[in-house]
Amino acid sequence: AIQAAFQDKMRYNCCLAYLLAEDYVSAIRAARQILEQARPLPDHSTAVVWFLCGVCQLALESPDHARESFMQSYSKNSQIVDSFLERHDHAMEPTFTFRGPVGAVREGARPVPPRDHGA
């Protein structure tokens, strides 16, 4: 059990490293290995991994797959997706800004300014 937990942490850290290196395909592969293991994960952990898949899929310009991943994440823990949407004003351009561990920032998307519906 200890070795399996260690492997999960290593895969998760690899996923984050690939994400920060902008190797989104490898990040998704690492995340899928976590999701496809035989042992069930706590809902919060599953939600985080699905969320990371969605972020990578957005970066790969695959919005339909990203939406499905975000829905999977939301079904396990709605706070993760909700806080992302709140930080980004519920509207995003096709890319995004990712704030990773230790304050690392990957520039890519900027929140879309609110539309003026009164004009």
C-alpha positions in Angstrom: 0.0 0.0 0.0 2.9 2.4 0.8 4.6 1.7 -2.5 1.3 2.2 -4.4 0.7 5.6 -2.7 4.3 6.6 -3.5 3.7 5.6 -7.2 0.6 7.7 -7.3 2.5 10.7 -5.9 5.2 10.2 -8.4 2.8 10.0 -11.3 1.0 13.1 -10.1 4.3 15.0 -9.8 5.3 13.9 -13.3 1.9 15.1 -14.6 2.6 18.5 -13.1 6.1 18.6 -14.4 4.9 17.7 -17.9 2.2 20.4 -17.6 4.7 23.1 -16.6 7.0 21.9 -19.5 4.0 22.3 -21.8 4.2 18.6 -22.7 0.4 18.2 -22.5 0.2 14.8 -24.2 2.6 13.3 -21.6 0.8 15.1 -18.8 -2.5 13.5 -19.9 -0.8 10.1 -20.2 0.5 10.4 -16.6 -2.9 11.5 -15.4 -4.7 8.6 -17.1 -2.3 6.1 -15.5 -3.5 7.5 -12.1 -7.1 7.3 -13.1 -6.9 3.8 -14.6 -5.3 2.1 -11.6 -7.1 -0.7 -9.9 -7.3 1.0 -6.5 -10.0 3.6 -6.1 -8.8 7.2 -5.3 -10.5 9.6 -2.9 -13.0 11.8 -4.7 -10.9 14.9 -4.2 -7.9 13.3 -5.7 -9.8 12.0 -8.7 -11.3 15.5 -9.2 -7.9 17.1 -9.3 -6.5 14.6 -11.8 -9.5 15.0 -14.1 -9.2 18.7 -13.8 -5.5 18.5 -14.9 -6.6 16.4 -17.9 -9.1 19.2 -18.8 -6.4 21.9 -18.5 -4.1 19.9 -20.8 -6.9 19.3 -23.3 -7.7 23.0 -23.4 -4.0 23.7 -24.1 -4.2 21.1 -26.9 -7.2 22.9 -28.3 -9.6 20.0 -27.7 -12.5 21.8 -26.0 -14.9 18.9 -26.2 -12.5 16.5 -24.4 -11.7 19.3 -21.9 -15.4 19.8 -21.2 -15.8 16.1 -20.5 -12.8 16.0 -18.2 -14.1 19.1 -16.3 -17.5 17.4 -16.0 -15.8 14.3 -14.5 -13.9 16.6 -12.1 -17.0 18.5 -11.2 -18.9 15.3 -10.4 -16.3 14.3 -7.9 -15.7 17.7 -6.3 -17.4 20.8 -7.7 -15.2 23.2 -5.7 -12.2 22.7 -8.0 -13.9 23.7 -11.2 -16.0 26.4 -9.5 -12.9 28.1 -8.0 -11.2 27.9 -11.5 -14.2 29.6 -13.1 -14.4 32.2 -10.3 -10.7 33.1 -10.8 -11.2 33.5 -14.5 -14.6 35.3 -14.4 -16.5 32.4 -16.0 -15.2 33.3 -19.5 -12.0 32.4 -21.1 -10.2 32.8 -24.4 -9.2 29.5 -26.1 -6.0 29.5 -24.0 -5.5 30.0 -20.3 -3.1 31.1 -17.6 -2.0 28.2 -15.3 -0.6 29.0 -11.9 1.4 25.9 -10.8 3.2 25.0 -7.6 5.6 27.5 -6.0 4.0 30.4 -8.0 5.0 29.2 -11.4 3.0 30.8 -14.1 2.4 29.7 -17.6 1.0 32.4 -19.8 -1.5 31.4 -22.3 -4.9 32.6 -21.7 -6.3 35.7 -20.3 -9.8 36.2 -18.9 -12.1 37.7 -21.4 -13.4 41.1 -20.3 -17.1 41.2 -19.5 -19.2 42.2 -22.5 -21.1 45.5 -22.4 -24.7 44.4 -23.0 -26.1 47.9 -22.6 -24.7 49.4 -25.7 
